[in-house]
Amino acid sequence: MFNRRRRLPPRNRNEVTVRAEGLGKRYFKRSTIETGAADPPVRQQGNSFWALRDVSFELRQGDVLGIIGKNGSGKSTLLKILSGITPPTSGRAEIAGRVGSLLEVGTGFHPDLTGRENIFLAGSLLGVSRQEVTAQVESIIDFAGIGIFIDTPVKRYSSGMYVRLAYAVSALLRSDVLILDEVLSVGDAEFQEKTRTHVEDLASDGRTVLFVSHSMESVKRFCNWCLWLDEGRVNEFGPVGDTTGHYMESVSSGTSAEDIATAPPFVDLTHGKSFYATRERTILTSIRTLGVDGVPTRVFKTGDPITVEIGYRATASEGASAFISVFFLWPNEERRMVLQSPHDNTVFHLSGEGTVICRVPELRLTPGVYTIMIDYGQVDFDRFHSIDCLVDVTRILVVEDRPLGARHPIDDLGEFMQPSQWTLLPP
């Protein structure tokens, strides 16, 4: 038998606080469990899927580890194993001291309990004494900025209030190891800066932090170590500067502009890999991009209209209160633009097979290659719950419309080419 996760006693600053040895996580479809199929020799074969395979590394007190990699590379699975949420299929993890984790907004919160009551509930789940929680309550409320709503049931919180309280509980109830999943990119700008400052303070205080991020800027700013996962395996583990540099070189050498320009605009997604490894079917079935005059294409000039047609196949229950998101990602998977149907006050009630159309009158992304990711989910109690997410479903090429025949350096263009008006006043 493999250890799920063994907690070690706290150690001094120079000794190991987190140790992963050969961690692997394998998911099965129901048919595999029923038939007792043998282990596949590769990551995905038949009715099973290895989300993580043979992951090993060590961290010491005060280390901040950034975990990077493409969507579906095993980042969140690794954090769930280290947090004790899911057991590994193989290998073992050892963690010294108390662990605080924030993997999903409000994980462990009871919707009918107030914010204050959930603080004490979370403390008991973390093994923190009631006396210690009481001493920290006001600090948690102040950090989260919840104010008078602390005695309101959390099911009535906005998503921003939810995540602020969840982070404050996880971070301020004393933990020796803090595990975070994309927490530095949620909430408003003020809260993001507060969490960034807090992560720096935690490391200075000798606590170990692990977090997943698509932002290389955040990883380079806060981390001294970096773990790059690819297809569930460790591609590289080392100093943050070296590893992020190698990762950026890798993503920059992807599909060429010529390949994208000649690829068919329509993509069949019925055999695509869902971000959720355990799903047996996909709701999203196809995607097609169209440009000027509704002509199918993958090449767009800045300022051109773009239409994204998304095919679906859903039951009435799956299609109730549904939303769809379209993400435009840079080669390193940093988000450059997100289109969500709720932003246009649109919630769908789908059943059977059909097509959802999203149209942008003027595409103002700067020139470059963009990967499109689409997400399907449902709205429940004013919160978004993702059901089916397909990554890297298609790629588009945005080219610059150069009225003066001059080309700008790409690094000088930012994220958007926003139309503006210029006037020369007479002297």
C-alpha positions in Angstrom: 0.0 0.0 0.0 1.1 3.5 -0.8 0.8 6.3 1.7 -1.9 8.8 0.9 0.0 11.6 2.6 2.1 11.4 5.7 2.4 14.4 8.0 5.8 14.9 9.6 6.5 16.9 12.7 7.7 20.6 12.1 11.4 20.9 11.4 13.9 23.7 11.4 14.4 26.1 8.5 17.2 24.1 6.9 15.3 20.8 6.6 12.7 19.4 4.2 9.1 20.4 4.7 7.6 18.9 1.5 8.8 15.7 -0.1 7.1 14.1 -3.1 8.4 10.6 -4.2 7.2 9.1 -7.4 3.6 10.5 -7.1 1.2 9.3 -9.7 -2.6 9.6 -10.1 -4.6 7.4 -12.4 -8.3 7.9 -13.2 -10.6 5.2 -14.4 -13.9 5.2 -16.3 -16.6 3.0 -14.8 -16.2 0.3 -17.4 -12.5 -0.2 -16.5 -13.3 -0.7 -12.8 -16.0 -3.2 -13.7 -13.9 -5.2 -16.0 -10.6 -5.0 -14.0 -8.5 -3.9 -17.0 -4.8 -4.1 -16.7 -2.6 -1.0 -16.2 -1.9 0.8 -19.5 1.8 1.4 -20.3 1.2 5.0 -21.4 -0.5 8.0 -19.9 -3.8 7.5 -21.7 -5.0 4.2 -23.1 -8.4 2.6 -23.4 -10.5 3.3 -20.3 -7.9 4.9 -18.0 -6.0 8.1 -17.8 -2.8 9.0 -15.9 -3.2 12.6 -14.8 0.1 12.5 -12.9 3.1 10.1 -13.2 6.3 9.7 -11.3 6.5 13.3 -9.8 9.3 13.8 -7.3 10.8 17.0 -5.6 11.7 18.4 -2.2 11.2 21.8 -0.6 12.5 23.4 2.6 11.1 26.0 5.0 10.9 29.4 3.3 10.8 28.0 -0.2 8.1 29.3 -2.6 7.4 26.9 -5.4 5.6 27.9 -8.6 4.0 25.1 -10.5 3.6 25.8 -14.2 2.5 23.9 -17.4 -0.2 23.8 -19.9 -3.8 23.1 -19.0 -4.3 19.5 -18.2 -0.7 18.9 -17.3 -1.5 17.7 -13.8 -0.9 20.9 -11.7 -4.2 20.9 -9.8 -4.1 17.1 -9.4 -0.7 17.4 -7.7 -2.0 20.1 -5.3 -5.0 17.9 -4.4 -2.7 15.0 -3.5 -0.5 17.2 -1.4 -3.6 18.7 0.3 -4.9 15.2 1.2 -8.0 15.7 -0.9 -7.3 12.8 -3.2 -4.9 9.8 -2.6 -2.1 9.0 -5.0 -2.3 5.9 -7.1 1.4 5.5 -6.7 4.2 7.1 -4.7 3.9 9.1 -1.5 4.0 12.6 -0.1 5.4 13.8 3.2 4.6 17.2 4.7 6.0 18.7 7.9 3.5 20.6 10.1 0.1 22.0 9.5 -1.2 22.4 5.9 -3.5 25.2 4.7 -4.9 24.9 1.2 -7.1 26.9 -1.1 -7.8 24.9 -4.3 -11.4 25.9 -5.1 -13.2 28.9 -3.9 -15.0 28.2 -0.6 -13.9 24.5 -0.4 -15.2 23.2 2.9 -17.6 26.1 3.5 -21.2 25.2 4.4 -23.5 27.5 2.4 -26.1 27.8 5.2 -23.5 28.9 7.8 -22.4 32.5 8.3 -18.9 33.6 7.4 -18.0 33.6 11.1 -19.3 30.1 11.7 -17.4 28.9 8.6 -14.2 30.3 10.0 -14.6 28.1 13.1 -15.7 25.2 11.0 -12.6 25.5 8.8 -10.4 25.9 11.9 -11.7 22.6 13.3 -11.1 20.8 10.0 -7.5 22.2 10.0 -7.0 21.0 13.6 -6.8 24.5 15.0 -8.0 25.0 18.6 -11.1 27.1 19.1 -9.0 29.5 21.3 -6.5 30.0 18.5 -9.3 30.6 15.9 -11.0 33.1 18.3 -7.7 35.1 18.5 -7.5 35.3 14.7 -11.1 36.0 13.8 -10.9 39.7 13.6 -7.6 39.6 11.6 -9.4 37.2 9.1 -12.4 39.5 8.8 -10.2 42.5 8.3 -8.0 40.8 5.7 -11.0 39.5 3.8 -12.8 42.9 3.9 -16.1 41.2 4.6 -17.2 43.7 7.3 -20.9 43.5 8.4 -21.5 40.5 6.1 -19.4 38.2 8.3 -22.6 37.1 10.0 -24.5 36.5 6.8 -24.8 33.0 5.3 -22.0 32.5 2.8 -24.5 31.3 0.1 -25.5 35.0 -0.2 -21.9 36.1 -0.8 -20.6 37.3 -4.1 -17.8 35.3 -5.7 -15.4 38.0 -4.7 -16.4 37.9 -1.0 -16.2 34.1 -1.1 -12.7 34.0 -2.4 -11.4 36.7 -0.1 -12.8 34.9 3.0 -11.5 31.5 1.8 -8.0 32.9 1.3 -8.0 34.7 4.6 -9.1 31.5 6.5 -6.5 29.3 4.8 -3.6 31.8 5.1 -4.2 33.4 8.5 -5.0 30.2 10.5 -1.4 29.3 11.1 -0.1 26.8 8.6 3.4 25.7 8.0 2.7 24.9 4.4 0.3 26.9 2.3 -1.0 25.4 -1.0 -2.8 27.7 -3.5 -4.3 27.2 -6.9 -4.4 30.4 -9.1 -5.3 32.4 -6.0 -3.0 35.3 -7.1 -5.2 35.9 -10.1 -8.6 36.1 -8.5 -10.5 38.9 -6.8 -10.1 42.6 -7.5 -6.8 44.4 -8.0 -6.6 45.5 -4.4 -7.1 42.0 -3.1 -4.6 40.6 -5.6 -1.9 43.0 -4.4 -2.8 42.2 -0.7 -2.3 38.4 -1.4 1.0 39.0 -3.2 2.4 41.0 -0.3 1.2 38.3 2.1 2.8 35.5 0.1 6.1 37.4 0.3 5.7 37.8 4.1 4.9 34.1 4.5 8.2 33.1 2.8 10.1 35.6 4.9 8.6 34.1 8.0 10.0 30.6 7.0 6.7 29.1 5.8 6.6 27.0 2.6 4.2 28.0 -0.2 3.2 26.1 -3.3 1.0 27.7 -5.9 -0.1 27.1 -9.5 0.0 30.1 -11.9 -0.2 30.8 -15.6 1.5 34.1 -15.0 5.2 33.9 -15.4 5.5 37.4 -14.0 4.0 36.2 -10.7 6.1 33.0 -10.6 9.4 34.9 -11.2 8.4 37.6 -8.6 7.6 35.3 -5.7 9.3 31.9 -6.2 12.8 30.6 -5.7 11.9 27.2 -7.2 9.8 26.2 -10.2 8.2 22.9 -11.2 7.3 22.5 -14.9 4.8 19.7 -15.5 4.1 18.4 -19.0 1.6 15.6 -19.7 1.5 14.6 -16.1 5.3 14.3 -15.7 8.1 16.5 -14.4 9.7 18.2 -17.4 12.0 20.3 -15.2 12.4 21.2 -11.5 15.0 23.9 -10.7 15.7 27.5 -9.9 12.8 29.8 -11.0 14.8 31.8 -13.6 16.1 28.8 -15.5 12.9 26.8 -15.5 10.6 29.7 -16.5 13.0 30.6 -19.2 13.1 27.1 -20.7 9.3 26.9 -20.5 8.8 30.2 -22.4 11.2 29.0 -25.1 9.2 25.9 -25.4 5.8 27.6 -25.8 7.2 30.2 -28.2 8.2 27.5 -30.7 4.7 26.1 -31.2 2.6 26.0 -34.3 3.7 28.4 -37.1 1.6 31.1 -38.5 1.6 29.3 -41.9 0.2 26.1 -40.3 -2.6 28.0 -38.7 -3.5 30.0 -41.9 -3.9 26.7 -43.9 -5.7 24.7 -41.2 -9.5 24.2 -41.6 -11.6 26.6 -39.5 -14.0 23.8 -38.4 -12.8 21.5 -35.7 -14.7 18.4 -34.5 -14.4 18.2 -30.7 -16.3 14.9 -30.1 -13.1 13.1 -29.5 -11.3 16.0 -27.7 -9.8 15.6 -24.3 -11.8 17.3 -21.6 -10.0 19.1 -18.8 -11.9 16.9 -16.4 -10.2 13.6 -16.8 -13.0 11.5 -15.3 -15.7 12.7 -17.8 -17.0 10.0 -20.0 -18.6 12.3 -22.6 -18.3 15.9 -23.8 -21.0 18.4 -24.1 -19.0 20.6 -26.5 -18.9 19.0 -29.9 -17.4 21.5 -32.4 -16.0 24.9 -33.0 -15.6 27.1 -36.0 -14.3 30.6 -36.5 -15.5 33.1 -39.1 -14.3 36.5 -40.2 -15.5 39.3 -42.5 -18.9 38.6 -44.2 -19.1 35.3 -42.3 -16.3 33.6 -44.2 -14.8 30.7 -42.3 -11.1 31.5 -41.5 -8.5 31.4 -38.8 -6.7 34.6 -39.9 -8.0 38.0 -38.7 -6.8 41.5 -39.0 -7.0 43.8 -36.0 -10.4 45.4 -36.1 -12.0 42.6 -38.1 -15.2 41.0 -36.7 -14.8 37.5 -35.4 -17.6 34.9 -34.9 -17.1 31.8 -32.9 -19.7 29.0 -33.5 -19.8 26.3 -30.8 -21.6 23.0 -31.3 -23.2 21.3 -28.3 -25.0 18.1 -27.3 -26.7 18.2 -23.9 -29.6 16.7 -22.0 -32.2 19.1 -20.6 -30.6 18.9 -17.1 -27.1 19.6 -18.5 -28.4 22.5 -20.5 -30.3 24.3 -17.7 -29.0 27.7 -16.7 -26.0 27.2 -18.9 -23.2 29.6 -19.7 -20.3 29.3 -22.2 -16.9 31.0 -22.0 -14.4 31.5 -24.8 -10.8 32.1 -23.7 -8.1 33.6 -26.0 -4.7 32.5 -24.6 -1.2 33.6 -25.4 1.4 30.8 -26.2 2.4 30.6 -22.5 -1.4 30.1 -21.7 -1.7 33.6 -20.1 -5.3 34.8 -20.7 -5.5 37.8 -23.1 -9.3 38.0 -23.6 -12.3 36.2 -22.1 -15.8 36.2 -23.6 -18.5 35.0 -21.3 -22.2 34.8 -22.1 -23.2 36.0 -18.6 -21.3 39.2 -19.3 -23.9 39.8 -22.0 -26.7 38.9 -19.6 -27.2 35.7 -21.5 -27.9 32.3 -19.8 -28.9 29.4 -22.0 -31.5 26.6 -21.6 -30.2 24.0 -24.0 -31.5 20.5 -24.9 -30.5 18.1 -27.7 -28.0 19.3 -30.4 -27.4 22.8 -31.6 -25.0 25.7 -32.0 -24.2 28.7 -29.8 -22.9 31.8 -31.7 -20.6 34.4 -30.1 -19.8 37.5 -32.2 -17.3 40.3 -31.5 -17.8 43.3 -33.9 -14.1 44.3 -33.7 -11.3 42.1 -32.6 -8.7 44.3 -31.0 -6.1 41.8 -29.9 -2.5 42.6 -30.8 -0.9 40.5 -33.6 0.1 37.0 -32.7 -1.0 33.4 -32.4 -3.8 32.7 -29.9 -5.1 29.4 -28.6 -8.8 29.1 -27.9 -10.2 27.3 -24.9 -13.9 26.9 -24.3 -15.7 26.2 -21.1 -19.3 25.1 -20.5 -21.0 25.4 -17.1 -24.1 26.2 -15.1 -25.1 29.1 -12.8 -26.1 28.0 -9.4 -26.8 30.4 -6.5 -25.2 33.2 -8.5 -21.9 31.1 -8.8 -20.4 29.6 -11.9 -19.8 25.8 -11.9 -17.8 24.5 -14.8 -19.0 21.2 -16.3 -17.0 20.7 -19.4 -13.8 22.5 -20.4 -11.8 21.8 -23.6 -8.3 23.2 -24.0 -6.4 24.1 -27.1 -9.5 23.4 -29.3 -8.3 25.7 -32.1 -5.8 28.5 -32.9 -6.2 31.8 -34.7 -3.7 34.2 -36.2 -4.1 37.9 -35.7 -2.2 40.1 -38.1 -1.7 43.9 -38.0 -3.6 46.1 -40.4 -0.7 48.5 -41.3 -2.1 51.6 -43.1 1.4 53.2 -43.3 3.1 50.0 -44.2 5.2 50.0 -41.0 5.4 47.1 -38.6 5.5 47.6 -34.8 7.7 45.5 -32.6 5.3 43.0 -31.0 6.8 43.5 -27.5 5.7 47.2 -27.7 2.1 46.6 -28.5 0.6 45.5 -25.1 -2.5 43.3 -25.3 -5.0 45.3 -27.3 -4.9 47.8 -30.2 -7.7 50.1 -29.0 -9.0 52.7 -31.6 -8.4 56.2 -30.6 -8.8 59.7 -32.0 -5.8 62.1 -32.6 -6.0 65.8 -33.2 -3.3 68.4 -34.0 -4.1 71.8 -32.5 -2.9 74.8 -34.5 0.1 76.6 -33.1 
